[in-house]
Amino acid sequence: MSTALIRSEARLLVPALIFIALVVAAVASLGTPLITSVATTFHVSLDSAQWTLTIALLSGAVATPVLGRLGAGPHRRATILATLAIVVVGSALTVLPLPFAWLLVGRAAQGVGLGLTALMMGVARDHLPEERSAATIALISVVSIIGAGAGYPLAALLAEFGGLRAAYGLGLLVTAIAFVTAWRSMPAAPEGRSAHVNVAAALVLAGGLLLVLFLAGERSLWSRHLAVAVTLAVAAVLLLCVWTVSELRTKTPLVDVRTVRHPAVAGANIAMFVGGSGMYLLLTLITRYAQTPHSAGYGFGLTTFVAGLVLIPFSVLGFVAGKLTPRVRERIDGPLLLAGSAAIVGGGFVLFATARSNLAELLAAMGVLGFGVGSFSAAMPGVILAVTPRSETSSAMSFNYVVRSVGYSLGSAIGGLVLAAGTATGRLFPNDGAYTTAALVGVAAMAITTMASLALARRRSPETNPITAPVGGPAPGRSSRTGS
């Protein structure tokens, strides 16, 4: 295949990969601005309506490692198309006038699409020229996070003027377009790949992850039924330990645990876990603070739609950081970028803790958060893929996304617990000082992330070139697309 044709195909493939990653992230986050609308439309409690968001995150976390393994094999194209078909069907269920239980089923199906992000990275690494793959993978990582900020205000606007079904209709439209895009643009995996899914291991991992994320989301369980919560936590730990042991013994692991144990990968995943909890904590603090009514003695009483607009600086500056990071990466090692990005997010926490008396200060804090998260997300794949064989790209990154999901859930839980502790008996809203306390917790989390990233930088070989020189992978070089 000629060089000109390869570059032409790359130009078409890159926007397709980024668009699909953006769509699945935005659709999975549709539950966030629609919780109140779901409660009123279906006459359920807010706690029940919250499950429209939680169940999407749960199904995404469970599906991600399985899809990552399937994406490492010869049937990657079929896996991508089948997954998007599931997302489209789920989107249709959210639009149809069906009972609340079917809405939850649809949201769970939409959440499965979160597992496609790692597969998009695998396609980029296999089928793009060297000079394009690193930047594209970094951008895919960024849009998978800022997708929530992109979809939030639009979904809130549609819900406000067209009702709940109109907002979910947006999800159906964009997922259908994503399916057609994938059908036309996704190449087949390179020859010689194989992938076997250990069903028993997948079920054990799914059980452990479900318990972890359920316990993180159900904060009331810890206060009202502590014995049950502790029992479930022990069961989760045991399941994950059993899964780890089985993965080390099998010749066809769902996740290559030996690769995950590499100091660079383990350090990156620790940074992702702690850093992710802090990043999501600040995001939830700012949006909740902005919507708190003036009667609480603070806050701005913003509507759901206007509160969604507060996320625009997060999305815009996150995208800018994602575009800049690959260029900066040419001069600064990946772990140092992670450390600097974590420090920027920590600065966002400090800004929120000390200055939130007007909306401009909230917007500034959200912008700082977006820039830090964008840079952190763009740098993360390079750190992991520098020591990951090309064939294991999807599997390695899918594990990192599971770690991120658990970290996000932990951040949300920590924020809820701190604010609940700062809510006086009989009061609906926490006192203003509770937000400061939560922000200080976030500062500590980002300090730990910064130190972990610096420790990782000291252990890394300075000559390692991310993306293009994977340890144990094929020799770097341009790879052409095979099939369509």
C-alpha positions, 0 to 999 in steps of 0.5 A, a space after each residue: 500500500 502506498 504511503 499516500 494511501 496510508 496517510 489518506 486512510 489515517 486521516 479518515 480513521 483518526 476522526 472516526 476513532 475520536 468521534 466514537 470515543 466521544 460518543 460512548 463517553 457522552 452517552 454514558 454520562 447522560 444520566 447525570 443531568 437527567 436524574 431529577 427529570 427521571 424521578 419526576 417522570 417515572 415517580 421514583 425517588 432520587 436515590 432510585 433515579 441515581 441508578 440511571 447513572 450508576 448502572 451505566 458506570 457499573 456495566 461499563 466497568 464490568 464490560 471493559 476488561 472483557 472487551 479489552 481481551 476480545 479487542 486484542 484478538 482477530 475479531 476486534 472489528 466484530 467486537 466493536 460493531 457488536 458493542 455499538 449495536 448493543 449501545 444503540 439498542 439500549 439507547 432505543 430502550 431509553 427513548 421508548 415509553 417503557 417502565 422504569 426497569 426498562 430504562 435501567 436496562 437501556 442505561 446498562 446497555 449504553 454503559 457497555 460502550 465505555 469499554 470501547 475506548 481502549 479498543 479505539 486505542 488499540 486500533 490507533 496503535 495498530 493502524 496509524 503511522 508512528 507519528 500519528 498514533 501517540 497523539 491520537 491515543 492521547 486525544 482518545 484518552 482525553 475525549 473519553 473524559 471531557 465527553 461528559 462535559 460536552 454532553 451535559 449542557 446539551 442534554 439538560 437543555 433538551 430535557 428542559 424544553 423537550 422533556 426526558 425522552 428528547 434528551 435520551 433521543 440525542 443519545 440514540 441519534 449519536 450512537 446510531 451515527 457512531 455505529 455507521 461510522 464504525 461500520 465504514 471505517 474500522 479495519 480488521 485486526 492484524 493477522 496472527 492475533 488470538 484472544 481467548 476469554 476465560 468466562 469463569 475469570 470474567 464472572 469472578 472479576 465482574 462480581 468483585 467489581 460490581 461489589 466495589 462500585 456498589 459499595 462506593 455508590 451506596 453511601 447510606 449502606 455504610 451508615 445504616 447497615 455497617 455489618 452488611 457493608 463490611 461483609 460485602 467489602 470482604 467478599 469483594 476483596 476475596 473475589 478480586 484475590 481469587 481472580 488475580 491468582 487465577 489470572 497468574 496461573 492461566 495461559 490465557 488471562 483476561 488481563 495480563 497481570 504480569 504486565 500490570 505488575 511492571 513497576 511503570 504500569 503499576 505506578 501509573 495505575 496507582 496514580 490513576 486510582 488516587 488521582 481519578 478519585 481526586 479529579 472526580 471529587 472536585 468535579 462533583 463539588 463544583 457542580 453541586 455547589 453551583 446548584 445549591 440555592 441561595 437559601 443555604 447561605 452560599 451557592 448560586 442556585 443555578 438550573 440544571 442547564 446553566 450548571 451544565 454550562 459551568 462544565 464548558 471551561 472543563 471541556 474546552 481546556 481539557 481538549 486544549 491540554 490534550 492537544 498540547 500534551 503530545 508536543 510537551 511529551 517530546 521534551 518531558 518524560 510521561 511520569 513527570 507530566 503526570 506529576 505536573 498535571 496532578 499538581 495543576 488539579 491540586 491547584 484547582 482544589 486550592 482555588 475552590 477552597 479559598 475563592 468561590 464567592 462568585 461564579 467567575 471563581 467557580 469557572 476558573 476552578 473548573 478550567 484549571 481542573 479541565 486543563 489538569 485532567 486533560 493533560 493527565 489523561 493524555 500522558 497516561 497512555 504513553 506511560 503504560 504503553 511504553 512497556 506494553 506489547 502492541 498486541 496487548 494495547 486494548 487489554 492494558 488500557 482497559 484495565 487502566 479504565 477499570 481502575 479509573 472507574 473505581 477511582 471516580 466512584 471512590 471520589 464521588 463517595 468521599 465527597 458525599 460522605 464529607 458533605 453528609 458529615 457537614 450537614 446539620 440534623 434537619 438541614 437539607 444542605 451541608 454547611 459551607 465549611 464542608 466544601 472546604 474540608 472536602 477540597 482539602 481532602 482532594 488536595 491530599 489526594 492530588 499530593 499523593 498522586 504527584 508524589 507517586 508520579 515522581 517516584 515513577 519518574 525516578 524508576 523509568 528509563 529516560 530513553 524509553 519512547 512511549 507508543 513506538 517502542 513497546 517492550 516485548 512488542 513488534 519492532 516499531 514501524 508503520 502498519 497498514 490497515 488490513 481489511 475494512 
